Amino acid sequence: MDKRSSELNLHQKMELIVKEMVDREIDLKDALREFEKIFFEQTAKKCEGNKTKMAKSLGIHRNTLSNRAKILKIKKKY
């Protein structure tokens, strides 16, 4: 990201991303799926792949984490 974007708060950064997605006519279902997938992948990195820590960090049950990972087709990088 450029200097300007590093000065933006989270809401402003997300508005820019959402605007681009709307401009590209990405539907809500695909946008939510992509967000969730990236969120899971970043959490996996932070928690070094520990599923219990990931679930706790995400505020979901460990079984829910595994089920969502399957649905989102997240490869087991963690």
C-alpha positions, 0 to 999 in steps of 0.5 A: 500500500502507498503512504496515503493508504497507511494513514487510513483507518480500518474502516476507510481501507475497507471502504476502498476495497469494497468500492473496487469490488462493487465497481467490478460487480462482485456479488456479496456471497463471493465477497464474503467468502473471499474475506472469510478465506483471507481472514482464516489464512491470516489467523493461521499465520498468526497462530502458527497453524494451531487450530485451537488458538485459531478458533479462540482468536476467531471466537468460534468452536474448533469444529466450526473452524474445521468445517468452514475451512472445508467449505472455503476449500482452504488447503491445510497450510497450517 
